[in-house]
């Protein structure tokens, strides 16, 4: 089930470069392995899905889609998590059903890992916009009781977007 507390994220461009910052948590891409798989939810006639690959080399990739009540695509996201300078960097890019990106072509939204926890039942990753380069303040992934919880926080005071997704086939 997904709890849609706020409207669709309208993206503002983000800086793509990584700079070392004491606020960034040390981690390898294996810390994101718990995300691997196909996660989805239906709520109030809408469908959301997030799919993550297994880690390979220094990266993991994912996609998100949001389908409206009428069956049409509300948005797509391409997501990557890469190891850079001893930490993890989450980059995301929104696009519409025609493949038009919301962010400037050379400026994906970029957030840096600030904390993580490894757990027997999954894990927790918290990414923040430590360089204040986009309208997202933070994105947190957490598995609790077999459910993937994704919280998206904004800089402008909008309500937190909260997604609760179940693993496909679970």
N, C-alpha and C positions, 0 to 999 in steps of 0.2 A: 504494500500500500504506500502511496506517496501522499504526503501532506503538503499541499501547495499553499504556502503561507503568503507568498508575494507573487507579483507578476514576473514575466519573462525578463531575464537579465539583458539589458541593453548595453552592449559592450562599447567601451572607449578604448582606444589603442593603448598598447603596453610596450615598454621597452624590452627588447629581446636579449640584451646582454646580461651576463651573470657577473656579479662582483662579489668578492668574499665579504661576509658580514658576520660579526660575532653572534648575531641572532640566529644564524642558520645552523640547524642541527646536523651533526655528522651522520651519514648513512650511505649505504650502497643500495642499488636498485632492488636487491633481494628484500629490503624492508617493505617494498610495495607488492611482493609476490601474492599476498593474501587477496589482492584485488582481482586476480586472474579469474576469468569466467564470464558468464552471461547473467546479468542481473536485470530484473524488470519489476514493474509495478503498474497496476491499473487503479485509477482513482477518479470517481465522478465522470466516467466515460472517457477519460484521457489515459494514454499509455506512455510510459517512460521506460527507457532501456539504456543500460550502460554495459559495454562489453570491453574487457581488458585482456590483452595477450599475457602470456607468461613472460617473465623477464628474459632478455637475451642480450648478452654483451652488457653495455652500459645503459640500456633503455627498456622501457615497457610502453606500449601504445594502447590507446583506447578510443572508443567512440561513444557518443551519447545521442539519443534521438528522443524527441517529444512529439507525439502524435495527438492531434486534437480530437474532439468528440466526433467530428465529421470524417475522420480517417485521414485528413491531410496533415502533412508535416508542418509542425510549428517551428522547429529548429533542429539543426544537427550541430554537433561539436566534434572536432578532432582533438584528442588529448594525447600528450606525450609526457612521460616522466623520464628524465635523463640524469645520470650522475655527472656532476660538474663541480670541480674544486672541493671534493670531499663531502658534498651534500647532494640533495635531490632538487631538481627544478621541474615544476609543473608548467607546461605551456598549453594553452587552449585557444582554439579558434572556432568561432561560431559561423554558421552559414545557413542560408535559407534553402528551400527545396530546389531552387535552380542553381545552387552552388555558389551564390554570391556571398562573399565573406562580409561580416559586420565590421571587423577590425581592419585597419590599413594593412595592405598586402605584406608589408615587411615588419609588422609589429604585433605578433600574437600576445595575448594576455600572458603574463609571466609571474609566477608566484614561487617562493622558495620555502623549503621545508624548515619549519621552526621547532617541531617536536614530533616524536613518533614513539610508539610502544609496540613491542612484540608480545603477542599473547598466544596461548595454546589454541584459542578459538578464533584467531584472526589477528587483528591489529588496529592501529590508529596512526594516521598520517595527518598532520596539520600544516597546510601551506598558507603563507601570508604574502601579501604584496609589500615586502620590506622596503622597496624603493619607491612606493607610492606612484606606480606607473600606470594604473588602470582603476576602474571603478569598483573592482572587487577588493574587499579587505582580506578575505580568507576563504579557503575551501578546505573542509575537513572530511576525511573518509574514516569510517569506523565500522567494524563488525561487532555487533552485540547480539547474542542469542541466534547466530546464523543469519542475521539480517544486515545488509549493508546500509548504513546511515550516511548520507551525504548532506552536509550543511554548507550553504553558500552565503557568505556575509558580504554586505556592500558598504562602501564608504559614505554613501549619501543618506543613511538613516532608513533605507527601505527595510522591511521585515526580512528576516532570514528565510531563505528558501530551504525547506527540509524535505529530503527524499528518503523513503524507506523502501528498499528493494530486496526481493527474494532471489536467490540463485535459481536459474532455470533447472528444472528437473528435481528440485528439492521438495 
